[in-house]
Amino acid sequence: MVTGISILGLWGERNYRLKFIEGSLILVGENGCGKTTVLRILYFILARNWPMLMEEDFDIIELESDDKTSCSISTLDLQEMKNYLINVRDLSDDLPMSALREVVTYCGKLATPEKLIECFNMLGFSPELVSRVSSNFEIKSDMLPTSIQKANDWINKHNTGPIIYLPTYRRSERYQQRLEGKIRRHRVYDNIITDIEVVKEGMSDVDETIKQKISEIKKEYAKSSSEVNIKCFKGILTREYENVKALADDYLEPDTISIIFNSVSGNDVFIDNIDQLKKKLLQLLSKNSQYDEYDKIVIYFYQMLVDRFEYLKKLKNL
């Protein structure tokens, strides 16, 4: 398992040595210090996406593993790959224009033969087409630099799981459009191993999760409001309100009462009456234990609003 990554000479001026703690890595830093770039580089190298890694500005990348071995890739190693890479647009004689556009969207303008074959299979090209086009790749087989082959072997051995990459919310980054294409075209085929298992566009997955959570909270608001009405009606009928207990001091504060009242309804019409209701409730609560039957019913209902408020507060924090 990969346990650390060092990026030396990032932008010609920065060196980062990062360790994974129990399989996790958290990056914290000011804007512009390279957090997104580090994540991007980590993704490109683990996915062995050498053409995209070539576009990054660094000197050397070193990976470490739990078996105390390591591998390194330099910009010079990547430059030696140029003869191994295939210009996708050179396949125009073998692929229909529509298919060529799909391949460019997925792989970019430059790609390794392995990546292209993987792409053909993912996009559902016929075996005959894949065989015909890939036959032209054989001449490239001896052009892969030894250093890159060693890195391929090392990463295959130490990173056997899928690569899940969630790009940060920067729509203007140059590779974003390519990722969007992968999302639209990603398919799963039996016995096809792909470098990218899941790709999410920007923060769309987070947006959907937030919307879902808000929807759940709204449903609980409506449900809990109905339950308060039913429980209160039951409590009055069965005279449970006669056993009402003193409220905690926190719930007797004017500001707290306002918050609890606001949790019942977000309508402005209701808010207009809060001060009047709060004043009457505080007068009633000031009697301490000298409550008459009316007082007990009011306090009983207020206690239910308090319980509902605490329940919803916990729900929001989940």
N, C-alpha and C positions, 0 to 999 in steps of 0.2 A: 504494500500500500504506500502511496506517495505521502510523505510526512512533512515536506517542506519545499519551498521554491525560493531561489535567489535570482533577482533580476539586476544585472550590473550594467551601468552605463545607460540607464533609461534617460532618453532625451539628452544623452551626453553629459549628464550632471548628477544623476541620482542612482544610489545603490539600495536595493531592498532585499533583506533576508527575512523570510517569513516562515514560521513553523505552524503546522496544524496541531492543535491540542485536542486529543480524543476525536480526531477526524474533522474538527471544525476550525475555521479561520474567520475572524471578524476584523474588518478593516475600518478604522476610524481616522479621519483626518480632514483638514480644511479643503475647501474647493481648490481644484487645480493641483493637488499633491500627487495624483496618479491612481486613485482608488479604482476608478473604472478601467483605466488602462491595465492595471495589474490583473483584474478579473478577466479582461479580454485576452491578455497574453496567456493566462493560466488555461483558459478555455481552448484557445487555438493550439497550444502545445499538447494538451491532453487529448484533444480530438485529432491531433496530428494534421491540422489544417495548415500545412507549411506555406502555401501561397499567401494566405491572410497574415500569417506570422511575419512574412517577409516585409509587410507594409509597416510594421511597428519599428520604432526607433530605439534600439538597445544594442549592447555589445555582446553580452553572454547571458544565457539562461541556464541555471543549474537546478535539477530536480533531485531530491533525496527520498529514500525509502526506508521502511522499517527494518529491512535486512542489511542496512548500512551501506548499500550500494548507491551509486548516483549516475546521472548522465548529464551532459551539457550540450547546448546548441549555441553556436555563435552566428553572427550575421554573415561571416565569411562562409560558414557551412551552408547557410541558406542560399547564398549567391551561387554556390556550386550547383544548386538544384535547377538552375534556369534551363539547362539543356534537357532535364528530365521532365519538366512541365510541358503540358500541351496547351496551346492557344485554342480555346474552345471554338472560336469563330473559324478556325481552320477546318472544322468538321462540316462546313456548309455543303460540301460536295456529297457527304454521306447521310446527312440528316435533313429532313424537311424543315423549312423555316420556323414553323410553329414549335417543333420539337427542339430546335436549336435555341429558341428563346427560353424555353423551360430549363434547358441545361445551363444556360448562362445565368439565369435567375438563381438556380440552386448552387452551382459551383463557382460562379464568377468567370472572369475572362481567362484565368489560368487555373489549371487543375492537374493533379497527378492522375496517371492512368487508373489507379485503384479507385480514386474518388469518382471518376467518370463512369466506370463500370457499376459502381454502387448506385450512382445517380440514375443510370439507365434502368436498372432493376427497380428502383423505387418509383420511377415515373411510369413503369409498366410497359416499357418498350418490348417488342417481340424478341424472343431468343435469337431469331435470324438476324435482326438488325443489330443486336448487341454483339453477336459473333462477328458480323461483317466489319463493324466499326472498330471493335477492339483488336482485330487482327493487325491493324495498323500500329498498335501500341507496342508490338513485340520488339521493334527496333530500339525502344526506350529502355528495355529491361536492364541493360548493362550501364545505364547512365545515372543510376541513383548513387549519390555519394555515399561512401562507406560510413561517414559520421551520421548521416540521416538514417541509414539502415539500422545502425546500432541504436539510435534513439527510438526508432519504430519498435524494435524488438524489446527494448527496456520498458517502454510505455505499455506495450501489449502485455508484458509480464506483470507489471506492478499496478496497472489500472484496468481491471477486467470488467468493471461495471459500466453502465451507460453514462453518457455525459449529459447533464441537465443544465441548460444555460438560460438564465432569466436576465436579459439585458436591462440595464438601468434606464431610467426614463429620460432618454436623450434622443429625441426623434431625428435630430439633424446629423447624427453620426453616419459616416459614409457606408457602413455595412448594414444599416437598418433595413433598407429596401430589400436587400438580399434575404434577410431573415424573414421578412414578411412573406416573400415568395415561398420560402421553405414551409411556413405555417400553412399556406394555402394548398401546397402540393404534397405535404408529408403523408406517406402511406405506409402501411405495414405489410410486409410479405413474409411468408414462412421461410425460415432458413436464411434470411437476409440480415446480416449484422451491420448496423449503421453506427456511425460515430455520434450522431445526434439522435437521442431518443425522444426528447421533448424540447420544443422551443416555444417560448411565449413572447408575444410582441410587447415590448416596453413593460408597462405596468398594468396591462389589460386584465391579467389574472387577478391582480390585487384589487383592481376596481370592481370586478365581478364579485369577489369575496366580500368586499365592503358592502356592496349593494345587497347581497344576500343576507348579510348580518343585520343590516338596517331593516330589511323586510321582516326578518324573524323577530326583531325587537318590537316593531310596530304591531305585529300579530299578538305578541305577549302583552303589550299595552292594552289592546282591545279585550283580550281574553281576561286579563287580571281585573280590568274595570268591571266586567260583567260579574266576575266572581265576588268582588267586593259588594256589589248590590245584592246578590243572592245571599251571601253570608250575613250581611247586615239585616236583611229582612227575616232570615231564619233566627238570628240572634235576638231580634226584638220579639218575635212570636214565642220563642222558647224562654225568653227573659234571661238569656245569657249575659246581657248587658249589666245585670245586677251584680255580677262578679268582676266588674271592670277593675283593673289594677292601676296603680299610679304609673304615669309615664316617666321615662328617663328624662333627666334635666335637659339633655341635648335637644329633645323634641319640643321643649317648651320655649325655646328661643324664637323671637319674632322672625329672624331671617330663615331659620329652619322651617317654620310653619309656612312661610311664603314659598319655599322650594317645594315642599310636599304638596301644597295646593296647586302649584304650577305643573307638577307631575301628573295631576289628574286630567288636565286639559291644556292644550297649547293655544286655545282661542283667545283673542284679545278681549272679547266680551267678558270672558270669565275673569281675566286679569283685572279688569276695572273694579271688581268687587272684592279683591283680595284684602285690601286694607281694612275694609269694614268687617269682613269675616274674621280676619286675624284678631282684630280688637275684641270682638265678642268672645272668641275662643279663649283669648288670654284672660279676660275677665272671669270666664267660667272656671278656667284651670286654677286661678288664684285662690279659689275656695279650698284648695287642698283636698281633704277627705270629706268635707261637709257638702256632699253632692246630693241633690234630690234626683228623682227619677229621670226628669228631662236632661239633667246634666250628665247622668250616666249614659244615656242613649247617645248624646253628642260625643262624649269621650270614647265610647265604644266604637262609633263610626270613625272617629279620628285615628284610633288605634289601628283600625283596618287599613286606613290610608297610609299610615306609617309602615305597616308590614308590607304593603304593596310597594311602597317607595323603596324599601330595603331590598326587596326581591328584584325589582327592575334595575337597581344600582348594581347588584351582583351580576345580573345578566349582561349589562353593558361592559363589565370588566372581564368577561370571559374571553 
